[in-house]
Every structure is written in structure tokens, then in C-alpha cells.
Amino acid sequence: FKSYGFVKAFMATSDRLLRCGHERNQYSLTYQNNKFYLLDPVNYNDIKNLQVISYSRIFPIRDTLEVANEHKTLVRNLMIDKMYSEAIIEIRRQFIRGGGNDLELMTNYLRCLIALDMLELAVSFFEENQDILVHSGNALFTMAQVWNYLGDWENEEKFLKKTKEVISDEDIVLMKIKLHLASSYSNQNKLNLVRQELSDIPSSSLNFSLASYKIKSLDEIENMKFKKPFIAGAMSIFPGMGYVYSNRVQTALSAFVINGLFMFATYTSFKNDNIGAGSLFGLFGVTFYASGIIGSIKSTKRHNQNKYNNKIKKIQTYY
């Protein structure tokens, strides 16, 4: 109520009550205290899509095929065993001993920070040492991963392009960068660039089959038909019909019953000259009726967004 004002907050609360326990497939999940919960925060009204990032296991990199010294080997083994804090301590010890310009150690330091969800610190570390790290394809690719987790697709795109500039022209590596670039473009809704990157992967590449599958998914996205929110709003003149249009039958039933009860309570109260109760029931009734119209429009938008997200996930490539 403090953030949105009385009227908007009252209507948002009514909308939330109408869909309480329904539309579970429209919400992201969070895992806390050994239980899964649906995410539906107050500011959901201002968020197009709520995502939960789950990090894949972070492995160490090595920038040479030569036998590493015992310190680098220790760092690698610690990371393989998922002992990232201990790996950071060892890397910092090597920095103090004069290994502060070692690309492998610096890149693995970045990767440990990712594993520990210290993404802002990873950005800061890169900026402080970018004169050295900007020449390492592994470091640049790792920073693209950081920006992906932070949801900054433009910076992810920038670092992936920089990675392409510094890596050797190896099919497997270069095609992997193209797949990630296509994924970054998909997050920015640049579907024409998605197609361009995927189409550039030749039939001789090991990733050609995967690219073809993603192009097919892209074709499906471009031919998708979405429901129209204004139709849902217009249909909600009759309580619940807008939710039916957006395939939310349970919420539609709730809207129909609750609005019907308030209309009946308002009518009987005024009929019995109980003006106070009639006015109160009427106020709640109007609020739920209006929130049903607005809620059905939002529900249709969520339906369209989820439909789009389920398809776009087939194009995205994860780190």
C-alpha cells in the first residue's frame, strides 16, 4: 500500500486473492529450507519475467598442455573437488608470491568467484586487471558467463565477441562461442541475429545438428500466435470470462463466484435498507470486479510470456 497507493494496492490484493493457489505453472520456483516455493513477490506487477539462476558446476581451466607446477595443480584439484574458497586462498597466496600476472591463476580466480556467487567481485577483479586478462580467451569467456548470470545480455554479447577475436580458429571453440552468442541475442529478442549466428555453423561442424535444432525452434517462435490481452479485458465484463480466455479456468471460477457473492450481498443489503453493509459490500464488489478485468489482462500477458519463454529456452545455451 505504501509503494503503490491505496486504490492500486487494493486492486492488486484482490487480483492476488482471485488467483491464490492457481496458475502455478506461471511462476518461477525458489528452493529454501529444503522446500520449493512459488515466487510471486509484490513487485511482480513490474517484472516481465522472473528468473532463478542455477549455476552449473564450475571446473578449472588450464592455458597450456605442459605439466603445471604443484601450486597450479593444487588449485585445479581444489576446484574439481568444489573447494572453491580453499582454491581462492591458494590463488591469493600465489599472487602474493609474484604470480599475479599468471593468466591461468587469474582466470581460475574468476571462476571460483562465480562458483561462490561473488559476481560483483569478479567484475571488479577483471576491471582492475583488464590490461592482462583482455588477451585471454578463457578469461573473456568467463566474464561473458558472469554477465550472463547477472542478466546483462549486452555485456555478455560484448565479451563473447571479444572472445572470438582472441581465440584460435578451432572449430569446437569457435562454434561454441557462436551458440552462446545466439543465446545472448535471444535474451535480447534479436531473433534475426540469432538466425545469423546459427546459420553460420557449417555442416562439417560437430555442433551442426544442435544448431539445426535451434533454428527449427526459432522458426516455431516466429510462427507463434499469441492471445490478445485487450480481448481478455473485454471478455471480463462478464466476471471470469477473461480468465477462461487465458486458459485459467480455476481462477475464472473464483472470479465468477466471488463477484456473484458480492453482488448478491450488496443487493440484499440495500433491499433490507442496510445501507452501511450494502456500501461496504459494493465497494469490495467493485474492487474485485475491476481487479478481475486487470488481472485477466495480466494473466494473458503472463500466458504469452511463458509460451514464448518455453520456446526460447530451446535456443539458449547454458554455461
Salt bridges, closest charged atoms under 4 A:
ASP15 OD2 - ARG19 NE 3.11
GLU23 OE1 - ARG302 NH2 3.28
ASP40 OD2 - ARG16 NE 2.44
ASP40 OD2 - ARG19 NH1 3.10
GLU90 OE2 - HIS71 ND1 3.47
GLU90 OE1 - ARG93 NH1 2.50
ASP102 OD2 - LYS72 NZ 2.89
GLU104 OE2 - ARG76 NE 2.73
GLU157 OE2 - LYS161 NZ 2.86
GLU157 OE1 - LYS190 NZ 3.53
GLU197 OE1 - LYS178 NZ 3.57
ASP200 OD2 - LYS178 NZ 3.77
ASP219 OD1 - ARG195 NH2 2.68
GLU220 OE1 - LYS311 NZ 2.89
GLU222 OE1 - ARG195 NH2 2.76
